[in-house]
Amino acid sequence: MTSSAVILDGYVDEPACLGVPPYLSPYIRTCAGVLSGRGYAVRYLTIDGLRHDPGLLSAMDRADLVLVIAGLTVPGKYLGGTPATLTEVEQVGARLRDPVTVLGGPVLFGSSPGGGRKATRREIAGYDVLLSGSPAEALEEWLGGREPVGRGDYARSDRWAVEGAPVIRQHPDYPRVMCEIETGTGCHREVSGGCSFCTEPFYGPPRFRSPSAVAAEVGALYGEGARHFRLGRQADLLTYGVPPGQEFPRPDPGVLEALFSGIRAQAPDLSTLHIDNVNPGTIARHEEESAAALAVIVGHHTPGDVAAFGMETADPEVVARNNLKAMPGEVMRAIEIVNRIGARRTDGIPELLPGLNFVTGLEGETAETFALNRAFLEEVLARGLLVRRVNLRQLMPFPGTRAYEHHTLGKHDREFRRFKEWVRQEFDLPMLTRVFPAGTVIRSVEVEVAGPTSFGRPMGSYPILVGIPLTLTRGTVLDAVVVDWGMRSVTALPFPVDVNRLPLTALRWLPGVGKKRAGAIAAARPFRSLEEFRSVAGTIPLEGSLSFPS
């Protein structure tokens, strides 16, 4: 009789791995590969699904084995799902009676209620087995009667990434699932201890998968219907494949070419191929090689991509005291180089832009730090540079990191709130008008929140939130044209804009129309041509986005 296993996805978010819907972490897929290789019939569930239907717990209790993967080591806000809390993780383990219960993921590093609070590490109740290190390898070790410790041996785990690919079909959002692809673990900067707050050095020196192994996994996922991929599970994609030993090694554009061309060969009709972490210190120290590496990425990826820069602060003293990646001037130079390579537009969308991460609460921070952060962003605006987004986080230090004992949590809460308000109002808004000017068409927006104003996002790395002033069904996929901007979102109308059927409340969002003219337009419908429309509405922007179906 076939044994049964349930994988409960409590979602993960780490500096170098995201597994909150629509993202599916590599931990889930490789563990599914281990279990299927051991003869288990695997069922995949999510913590959101369990919250919605507590009766699923009974189904889990009938399994032979239940594996829970969970844990956040960076604070975040999520639209597609809500990560499991430590209390929920423990409740699941405590309520299951018959299965063997197994727990893995970054939850074992500790847990925190959110940014601005220290994480705590304590014994987690309710589980028979705790997987240390690489979850898939630790699971395989334990199933083989050995200690459940995984040491990151890709010679063993690459095949599980292929064998676990079918599990994506059980994801509630399938086929619109973003497969987070692991290219490596660890960090080159572990030779100096790494950034004071980062948990990635817990994984040790960098280890990399081969381009052929990554391509094989993508091919397997593609064969199962996956069309959206992000090379997100690594500390710095530009140094992919470069052996450890140097803190800021030179990028190797040739190995990146092998990586991306291999992926393209295995998934020729993919819809999304994006990246995540890029070290601005790498770009600033090795400009020529970095520019060549970025050009390789732009040559193979899909537009709308984001290179996430962990700059953390524009205060040189804080950079020095926390062993951060780059000084402010180096980050600015890295922004310039990414703009030079990636700011060109395809179908109206920039190819590749930097994203900036700020962390507050670090050692050495003062009130002046926030003035320096603001001045840095003002310079970005003044230079006419493009930045896709700015993340503002409060430190969430974990045991084992230097920031756990050396930080400034709680000392500058007022300054942080003021800085955050300034960024949202004075930086994000004008930057969005640059990145997504009126008339920009955003393709394949999926509605995730329905209501009088529906909200959705395209698939991608840090996709823009799109508000559509229409009541739409969750799961609707449509193209949308930008008509206005919020602080972190855009307002858009379905593209092409059918002015004969658009509700009055949506018509007023057309640039240059407004409430009064929208009423006149609605009263004069239907229009058979742009000329008829102009006779009532006058000449307005976005005329090229209008349609007049009979």
MILUM-696076 format. One line per 10 residues: number of its first residue (from 1); for each residue y, x, z of C-alpha. Coordinates in Angstrom, 2 decimals, decimal comma. Layout:
BEGIN
NUM = Y:X:Z | ... $
This chain:
BEGIN
1 = 0,00:0,00:0,00 | 3,43:1,34:-0,97 | 5,72:2,27:1,91 | 9,20:0,78:1,91 | 12,54:2,35:2,78 | 16,05:0,97:3,07 | 19,11:3,16:2,57 | 22,12:1,65:4,31 | 25,33:3,11:2,91 | 27,94:3,24:5,68 $
11 = 30,16:5,22:3,25 | 31,45:8,76:3,60 | 34,82:10,43:3,14 | 35,18:14,20:3,54 | 37,67:16,77:2,25 | 35,27:17,39:-0,63 | 33,27:14,17:-1,00 | 34,11:10,48:-1,38 | 31,56:7,70:-1,13 | 33,58:4,52:-0,49 $
21 = 33,23:1,84:-3,22 | 33,57:2,02:-6,11 | 32,46:5,61:-5,38 | 28,79:6,30:-4,70 | 28,17:9,57:-2,89 | 25,59:12,13:-4,03 | 23,99:11,89:-0,56 | 22,76:8,40:-1,35 | 21,28:9,32:-4,71 | 19,57:12,54:-3,63 $
31 = 18,07:10,86:-0,55 | 16,81:8,07:-2,80 | 15,20:10,77:-4,92 | 13,46:12,29:-1,90 | 12,14:8,92:-0,77 | 10,92:7,82:-4,19 | 9,24:11,20:-4,64 | 7,42:10,58:-1,37 | 6,14:7,24:-2,62 | 8,63:4,90:-0,97 $
41 = 9,96:1,79:-2,65 | 13,70:2,18:-2,03 | 16,15:-0,62:-1,38 | 19,88:0,13:-1,25 | 22,29:-1,87:0,93 | 25,90:-1,37:1,97 | 27,58:-1,85:5,32 | 29,89:-4,41:3,67 | 26,86:-6,34:2,47 | 25,39:-6,31:5,97 $
51 = 28,66:-7,56:7,45 | 28,71:-10,40:4,94 | 25,06:-11,31:5,48 | 23,73:-10,29:8,92 | 20,39:-11,72:7,86 | 19,84:-8,53:5,89 | 19,05:-6,91:9,22 | 15,76:-8,81:9,30 | 14,87:-7,44:5,87 | 15,70:-3,95:7,11 $
61 = 13,47:-4,48:10,13 | 10,50:-5,11:7,85 | 10,87:-1,71:6,17 | 8,85:1,33:7,18 | 11,93:3,55:7,25 | 15,67:2,91:7,42 | 18,08:5,69:6,51 | 21,78:5,32:7,35 | 24,34:7,60:5,69 | 27,88:7,46:7,11 $
71 = 30,86:9,40:8,38 | 34,55:10,13:7,81 | 36,15:13,50:8,45 | 39,49:12,61:6,87 | 41,53:9,47:7,55 | 41,98:7,08:4,66 | 42,82:3,57:3,53 | 40,37:1,81:1,25 | 40,46:-1,23:-1,03 | 36,89:-1,33:-2,32 $
81 = 35,07:-1,17:1,02 | 35,40:-0,59:4,76 | 33,49:2,39:6,17 | 31,11:1,84:9,06 | 32,45:2,53:12,52 | 30,43:4,58:14,99 | 29,85:1,38:16,99 | 28,38:-0,32:13,91 | 26,18:2,68:13,18 | 24,80:2,60:16,71 $
91 = 24,35:-1,18:16,65 | 22,26:-0,98:13,48 | 20,00:1,64:15,02 | 19,66:-0,26:18,30 | 18,80:-3,62:16,72 | 16,02:-2,34:14,46 | 12,65:-2,51:16,18 | 9,88:-1,62:13,74 | 11,15:0,94:11,21 | 11,60:4,62:11,82 $
101 = 15,38:5,03:11,95 | 17,07:8,06:10,40 | 20,76:8,99:10,40 | 22,59:11,51:8,24 | 25,97:12,38:6,85 | 29,26:13,69:8,28 | 29,07:11,18:11,15 | 27,08:13,91:12,90 | 30,18:16,13:12,93 | 31,91:13,58:15,16 $
111 = 34,00:10,45:14,83 | 37,57:9,31:15,35 | 39,25:5,89:15,29 | 41,74:7,23:12,74 | 44,42:9,75:11,88 | 46,39:11,10:14,81 | 43,36:11,00:17,11 | 40,93:13,80:17,95 | 37,35:13,26:16,85 | 34,63:13,37:19,46 $
121 = 31,08:14,52:19,05 | 28,47:12,88:21,21 | 24,85:11,84:21,11 | 24,39:8,88:18,78 | 22,04:6,28:20,19 | 19,46:4,20:18,36 | 17,99:6,71:15,90 | 14,63:8,44:15,87 | 15,75:11,26:13,56 | 19,11:12,95:12,97 $
131 = 19,47:14,87:9,70 | 21,34:18,15:10,08 | 23,09:19,79:7,13 | 22,21:18,60:3,63 | 20,87:15,05:4,22 | 18,39:15,08:1,34 | 16,90:18,46:2,23 | 16,76:17,59:5,91 | 15,01:14,33:5,04 | 12,46:16,15:2,91 $
141 = 11,85:18,67:5,68 | 11,25:15,93:8,23 | 8,97:13,94:5,93 | 6,99:17,16:5,51 | 6,54:17,52:9,26 | 9,21:20,16:9,82 | 12,58:20,23:11,57 | 15,14:17,91:9,90 | 17,53:20,65:8,83 | 18,88:21,03:5,29 $
151 = 20,31:24,38:4,19 | 21,71:23,55:0,77 | 19,06:24,88:-1,62 | 19,82:23,49:-5,04 | 16,59:24,88:-6,44 | 14,95:22,13:-4,41 | 17,52:19,34:-4,41 | 18,57:19,25:-8,07 | 15,45:17,30:-9,03 | 16,16:14,67:-6,36 $
161 = 19,57:14,03:-7,94 | 17,73:13,14:-11,15 | 14,92:11,18:-9,50 | 17,37:9,18:-7,38 | 19,50:8,02:-10,31 | 17,89:4,54:-10,59 | 19,30:3,54:-7,18 | 22,72:2,95:-8,76 | 21,39:-0,26:-10,32 | 21,25:-1,74:-6,81 $
171 = 24,94:-1,10:-6,10 | 26,81:-4,42:-5,76 | 29,49:-3,24:-8,22 | 27,02:-1,95:-10,85 | 27,73:-0,94:-13,59 | 31,34:-0,24:-12,50 | 30,26:2,48:-10,10 | 32,01:5,84:-9,86 | 29,29:8,44:-9,46 | 30,63:11,26:-7,30 $
181 = 29,00:14,39:-8,71 | 28,33:17,41:-6,54 | 28,98:20,77:-8,17 | 28,89:22,83:-4,98 | 29,35:22,93:-1,22 | 31,19:25,27:1,09 | 34,48:27,04:0,52 | 35,51:30,49:-0,70 | 38,10:30,56:2,05 | 35,44:30,53:4,75 $
191 = 35,76:34,34:4,71 | 39,06:33,88:6,57 | 38,00:30,80:8,49 | 39,49:28,30:6,05 | 42,24:25,80:6,82 | 42,49:25,16:10,54 | 41,49:21,50:10,30 | 38,95:21,44:7,47 | 35,27:20,62:7,95 | 34,12:22,02:4,60 $
201 = 33,57:25,54:6,08 | 30,87:23,89:8,24 | 28,76:24,05:5,07 | 29,15:27,84:4,90 | 29,85:30,09:1,90 | 30,15:28,37:-1,46 | 26,93:27,51:-3,28 | 27,00:26,07:-6,78 | 24,72:23,98:-8,92 | 24,10:25,24:-12,43 $
211 = 25,79:23,51:-15,38 | 22,38:22,49:-16,68 | 21,44:20,87:-13,36 | 24,68:18,89:-13,25 | 24,19:17,84:-16,87 | 20,63:16,70:-16,14 | 21,83:14,52:-13,27 | 24,62:13,01:-15,37 | 22,10:12,36:-18,15 | 19,80:10,55:-15,74 $
221 = 22,65:8,44:-14,37 | 23,87:7,72:-17,89 | 20,38:6,54:-18,78 | 20,56:4,11:-15,87 | 23,82:2,64:-17,16 | 26,42:4,79:-15,38 | 29,58:5,38:-17,39 | 32,00:6,61:-14,70 | 31,79:10,11:-13,24 | 33,94:12,30:-11,02 $
231 = 33,33:15,97:-10,28 | 34,52:15,47:-6,73 | 32,07:17,10:-4,39 | 33,50:20,62:-4,22 | 36,37:22,41:-2,48 | 38,07:23,80:-5,61 | 36,80:22,93:-9,07 | 38,69:25,83:-10,68 | 36,49:28,35:-8,84 | 33,25:26,59:-9,77 $
241 = 30,49:29,11:-10,36 | 32,40:32,09:-8,97 | 30,28:33,97:-6,39 | 31,46:34,06:-2,75 | 33,18:37,03:-1,21 | 36,80:36,60:-2,26 | 39,14:34,11:-0,63 | 41,06:33,38:-3,85 | 38,74:34,33:-6,72 | 39,73:34,21:-10,38 $
251 = 38,61:31,04:-12,20 | 36,01:31,43:-14,92 | 36,99:29,12:-17,81 | 33,71:29,92:-19,58 | 31,52:28,45:-16,86 | 33,74:25,37:-16,69 | 33,36:24,98:-20,44 | 29,57:25,05:-19,99 | 29,83:22,49:-17,20 | 32,00:19,99:-19,05 $
261 = 30,41:20,36:-22,48 | 26,98:19,86:-20,90 | 28,16:16,64:-19,28 | 29,64:15,39:-22,54 | 26,41:16,15:-24,39 | 24,40:14,11:-21,89 | 26,90:11,22:-21,66 | 28,58:10,97:-25,07 | 30,02:7,48:-24,55 | 31,14:7,85:-20,94 $
271 = 34,20:5,85:-19,90 | 35,50:8,06:-17,10 | 35,20:11,78:-16,42 | 37,62:12,91:-13,71 | 37,96:15,65:-11,10 | 39,25:15,94:-7,55 | 40,05:19,04:-5,50 | 41,98:21,95:-6,96 | 43,43:24,73:-4,78 | 47,11:25,32:-5,65 $
281 = 46,72:28,83:-4,21 | 44,17:29,59:-6,93 | 46,59:28,50:-9,66 | 49,55:30,42:-8,22 | 47,56:33,65:-7,82 | 45,76:33,49:-11,17 | 48,09:31,67:-13,52 | 46,55:32,69:-16,85 | 42,93:32,02:-15,92 | 43,87:28,79:-14,14 $
291 = 45,81:27,51:-17,13 | 42,81:28,23:-19,34 | 40,51:26,46:-16,89 | 42,82:23,44:-16,75 | 42,88:23,35:-20,55 | 39,07:23,19:-20,56 | 39,19:20,21:-18,21 | 41,80:18,41:-20,32 | 39,72:19,12:-23,41 | 36,69:17,24:-22,06 $
301 = 37,79:14,74:-19,42 | 39,34:11,28:-19,83 | 43,09:10,64:-19,37 | 44,60:9,53:-16,07 | 42,99:12,37:-14,15 | 44,28:13,83:-10,88 | 44,01:17,36:-9,48 | 44,29:16,87:-5,71 | 46,33:19,62:-4,05 | 45,83:20,07:-0,32 $
311 = 49,27:21,56:0,27 | 49,48:19,94:3,77 | 53,05:21,10:4,50 | 56,15:22,71:3,01 | 56,84:24,61:6,23 | 55,95:28,30:5,79 | 55,43:28,73:9,55 | 52,87:25,92:9,63 | 51,16:27,37:6,54 | 50,81:30,74:8,24 $
321 = 49,66:29,48:11,62 | 47,01:27,22:10,12 | 45,74:29,58:7,41 | 46,58:27,06:4,71 | 46,05:27,59:1,01 | 49,51:28,23:-0,39 | 53,15:28,68:0,50 | 55,58:26,00:-0,74 | 56,81:28,11:-3,65 | 53,23:28,68:-4,78 $
331 = 52,50:24,95:-4,66 | 55,62:24,26:-6,74 | 54,46:26,80:-9,29 | 51,02:25,18:-9,39 | 52,65:21,78:-9,99 | 54,59:23,26:-12,91 | 51,45:24,74:-14,48 | 49,44:21,52:-14,18 | 52,38:19,64:-15,73 | 52,52:22,12:-18,60 $
341 = 48,84:21,64:-19,37 | 48,25:18,04:-18,34 | 51,44:15,96:-18,52 | 51,05:15,11:-22,20 | 50,08:11,51:-22,77 | 47,12:9,94:-24,50 | 47,43:6,22:-25,19 | 50,49:6,29:-22,94 | 48,72:7,79:-19,90 | 49,25:11,40:-18,68 $
351 = 46,11:13,47:-19,12 | 46,10:15,34:-15,78 | 48,65:15,37:-12,97 | 48,69:16,91:-9,50 | 48,32:14,80:-6,39 | 49,81:16,08:-3,13 | 48,21:15,80:0,32 | 50,38:16,24:3,42 | 48,91:16,53:6,92 | 51,06:16,18:10,03 $
361 = 50,18:17,24:13,55 | 49,27:20,83:12,69 | 49,99:23,78:14,95 | 53,54:25,08:14,57 | 54,97:21,80:13,34 | 58,54:20,98:14,46 | 61,10:18,34:13,57 | 62,38:20,77:10,93 | 58,97:20,61:9,20 | 59,70:17,12:7,96 $
371 = 63,07:18,17:6,58 | 61,30:20,93:4,64 | 58,69:18,48:3,35 | 61,44:16,16:2,17 | 63,37:18,99:0,50 | 60,22:20,03:-1,35 | 59,69:16,55:-2,78 | 63,38:16,27:-3,66 | 63,00:19,46:-5,68 | 59,98:18,01:-7,50 $
381 = 62,13:15,04:-8,51 | 65,09:17,22:-9,46 | 62,95:19,39:-11,72 | 61,64:16,37:-13,59 | 58,02:17,15:-12,69 | 55,29:14,54:-12,54 | 53,08:13,94:-9,51 | 50,53:11,16:-9,57 | 50,55:10,36:-5,85 | 51,41:11,65:-2,37 $
391 = 48,93:11,14:0,48 | 50,39:11,29:3,99 | 47,85:11,80:6,74 | 47,96:12,43:10,44 | 45,65:15,15:11,65 | 42,16:14,06:12,70 | 40,76:17,28:14,20 | 37,02:17,75:14,62 | 35,11:19,81:17,16 | 34,43:23,26:15,76 $
401 = 37,72:23,50:13,88 | 40,63:25,56:15,22 | 42,91:22,53:14,98 | 40,77:20,77:17,57 | 42,42:22,88:20,27 | 45,64:23,95:18,50 | 47,71:21,06:17,16 | 50,87:19,01:17,72 | 49,39:15,51:17,81 | 51,74:12,95:19,33 $
411 = 54,77:15,21:19,34 | 56,51:14,07:16,17 | 55,40:10,48:15,64 | 58,97:9,27:15,03 | 59,66:11,99:12,48 | 56,37:11,22:10,74 | 57,21:7,52:10,43 | 60,66:8,32:9,05 | 59,26:10,82:6,58 | 56,61:8,34:5,44 $
421 = 59,21:5,63:4,90 | 61,41:8,05:2,93 | 58,49:9,13:0,72 | 57,47:5,59:-0,09 | 60,99:4,41:-0,89 | 62,76:7,46:-2,27 | 59,94:9,47:-3,87 | 57,03:7,21:-4,78 | 59,12:4,53:-6,46 | 61,08:6,78:-8,85 $
431 = 57,96:8,85:-9,51 | 55,96:5,78:-10,50 | 58,64:4,85:-13,03 | 58,17:8,30:-14,58 | 54,38:8,29:-14,59 | 53,98:4,64:-15,63 | 57,17:3,60:-17,47 | 57,63:-0,03:-18,49 | 55,35:-0,82:-21,41 | 52,55:1,52:-20,32 $
441 = 49,20:-0,13:-20,99 | 46,61:0,46:-18,28 | 43,14:-0,12:-19,67 | 40,17:-1,82:-18,01 | 41,76:-2,92:-14,75 | 39,17:-4,61:-12,54 | 40,42:-7,27:-10,14 | 39,30:-6,42:-6,61 | 41,46:-8,83:-4,60 | 42,06:-12,36:-5,89 $
451 = 45,10:-14,47:-4,95 | 48,41:-15,79:-6,29 | 49,00:-12,13:-7,01 | 45,71:-10,46:-7,88 | 45,20:-6,76:-7,30 | 42,98:-4,42:-9,23 | 42,51:-0,85:-10,35 | 41,09:1,00:-13,32 | 38,19:3,31:-12,67 | 39,30:6,84:-11,97 $
461 = 40,36:9,48:-9,50 | 43,10:7,97:-7,31 | 43,58:5,02:-9,69 | 46,87:3,18:-9,65 | 46,92:-0,16:-7,82 | 47,94:-2,91:-10,24 | 49,42:-6,20:-9,03 | 49,07:-9,04:-11,54 | 51,13:-12,18:-10,74 | 48,27:-14,50:-11,69 $
471 = 45,33:-16,03:-9,85 | 42,36:-14,19:-11,34 | 38,69:-14,11:-10,43 | 37,44:-11,06:-8,58 | 35,58:-8,84:-11,02 | 37,75:-9,78:-14,00 | 38,36:-6,75:-16,23 | 41,46:-6,70:-18,42 | 44,09:-4,46:-19,98 | 47,52:-4,75:-18,36 $
481 = 51,04:-3,70:-19,36 | 53,44:-2,37:-16,72 | 56,55:-4,49:-16,12 | 57,74:-3,39:-12,66 | 57,01:-1,03:-9,76 | 56,39:-1,16:-6,04 | 56,28:1,78:-3,67 | 52,62:2,62:-4,38 | 51,69:0,11:-7,06 | 52,83:-1,34:-10,34 $
491 = 53,26:-4,92:-11,42 | 51,64:-5,70:-14,77 | 50,83:-8,59:-17,06 | 47,67:-9,10:-19,12 | 47,95:-7,20:-22,40 | 48,82:-8,36:-24,96 | 51,22:-10,77:-23,25 | 50,52:-14,29:-24,47 | 53,96:-15,83:-23,96 | 52,73:-19,26:-25,04 $
501 = 50,22:-19,53:-22,20 | 51,65:-17,34:-19,47 | 52,61:-19,39:-16,36 | 56,30:-19,69:-15,53 | 55,85:-17,62:-12,38 | 54,51:-14,75:-14,50 | 57,01:-15,10:-17,37 | 59,86:-14,12:-15,06 | 58,29:-10,67:-14,63 | 59,00:-9,79:-18,25 $
511 = 61,77:-7,15:-18,19 | 65,12:-8,70:-18,97 | 63,93:-12,29:-18,50 | 64,29:-13,40:-14,89 | 63,76:-16,83:-13,35 | 66,40:-18,82:-15,30 | 65,52:-17,49:-18,73 | 61,79:-17,86:-17,97 | 62,38:-21,60:-17,55 | 64,08:-21,80:-20,93 $
521 = 61,21:-19,88:-22,54 | 58,62:-22,17:-20,99 | 60,49:-25,28:-22,17 | 60,71:-24,03:-25,76 | 57,05:-23,06:-26,19 | 55,02:-22,66:-28,30 | 56,50:-19,81:-30,31 | 54,93:-18,82:-33,62 | 56,70:-15,49:-34,07 | 58,80:-12,84:-32,39 $
531 = 61,85:-14,20:-34,22 | 61,36:-17,65:-32,68 | 60,91:-16,07:-29,26 | 64,14:-14,04:-29,66 | 66,09:-17,18:-30,50 | 65,50:-18,32:-26,91 | 64,90:-15,16:-24,92 | 67,08:-12,72:-26,80 | 65,91:-9,17:-27,37 | 63,92:-7,86:-24,40 $
541 = 61,98:-4,68:-23,72 | 58,21:-4,74:-24,29 | 58,48:-6,84:-27,45 | 55,66:-4,76:-28,89 | 53,39:-6,02:-26,11 | 53,95:-9,72:-26,84 | 51,56:-11,95:-28,76 | 52,00:-15,43:-30,23 | 48,55:-16,89:-30,87 | 48,49:-20,39:-32,32 $
